[in-house]
């Protein structure tokens, strides 16, 4: 089982150790609060947790322009007005910030 503490400044290469699993399963995400997220991979056959990790945001406050540049370089940019399904499009908050 892998336990990784990721921060905004970490690269995935520095903290993540990957393994392949042929087990059929599903993931559960628990958003604890605005700074902590817990994700676990569960084996469907017996509902045992195969892998899990915490994602922790240590820097609080608005993002700086350098953070936005880093997100565009290393992550997948999702526009603030992105709507994944037409039924959700009217629920977008106009003044939300990244």
N, C-alpha and C positions, 0 to 999 in steps of 0.2 A: 504494500500500500504506500502511496506517495503522499506526503504532506508538504505543501509548498506555501510559503508566505510571499506573495507578490506585492511589490510596491510600484508606484508610478515610474520610478527611476530604474527598476530592474529590467533586464532584457529576458525574454523567455529562455534563451540559451543558458543563462547563468543560474536559473533556479528550477527548471523543469526537467524531469527525467521521464522519457516516454517509454511505454511498453505497448505491445499489441495484445489484444484479447479477441478471441473468437466467440466469446459468450454473447448471447443475445441479451440486451438489457435496455435500460432507459436512464435518463438523468433527472435529477431533482435539483432545483435551484431554490435556495432560501435567501431572500434579501432581508437581512437582519435589521439594517438601518441604512442611513445614507452613506456610510463608510465601510460596511462589512457585507460581503456576499459569500455564501457557502454553496459549493456545488459538489454533488456526489453522483457517481456512476453506480447503478444498482443492477445486479444480475437478475433477470426476469424469472428464472426457474425457481429460485428459493429466496429472492428478495434480500440477499446479502449485499453489503456495500463493497464493491470491488475497488473503488478509488475515490478520493475526495480531495478537495483543496479549499482554502480560504483565499479570497481576494480582498485586500485591505487597502483603503485609501488613507494614507498618513498625512498628506498635505490637504488642508481644508481652506476653503475660500474660492474665489473665482479663478478660473484658469488664465494664465498669462498667454501672450501671443507666442512665446517659445513653446509652450505646452501644446498649443494648437498645431504648430508646425511639426512637432514631434508626432502628434497623433496622425497627421496626414502622411507622414513619412513611414511610420511603423504600423499603423492601424488601418482599419477600413473607415473611410469618412462617410458618415451618414448625415445628410443635411438636416437642419433643425425642423424643417417642414415636411420631412419624409413621412409617408403614410403607407403602411404595409398592406392595408386592405381598405376598400372604399367605405366600409361601414365605420371605420375609425377616423376617417379624415376630418370630420367636423369636431373632433375632440382634441385637436392639437392646440396647445397654448401658444398664442402668438408671440409673447414676450419671453419665451424660455431661452436660456443661454446654455451653451456647452460649458 
